[in-house]
Amino acid sequence: MIGTIIGAIIVGAIIGALARLILPGRQSVSTLVTVILGILGSLIASWLVYQLGYSNEGGGFQWIPFLAGIVVAALLIVGYGMATGKKQV
């Protein structure tokens, strides 16, 4: 259980960081918020991808949920910036 939580935090940090990298300009979002939005983006995207019928039959790394998580996390970062009034530079 604790390993799953730590894994989710690490993957969330990676997804959040990659999401910030694909966004143009500089975002005024803290590291903690980036990790939280990365975790949320990963969870939302994974749920959505699996609801659309994705299955990892071949095993290995699950690229589609990972890439979808980056896109959803980027959208969440933009939405967070708009909701808090923090502008991108």
Order of alpha helices (4+ residues) and beta strands (2+ residues): alpha-alpha-alpha
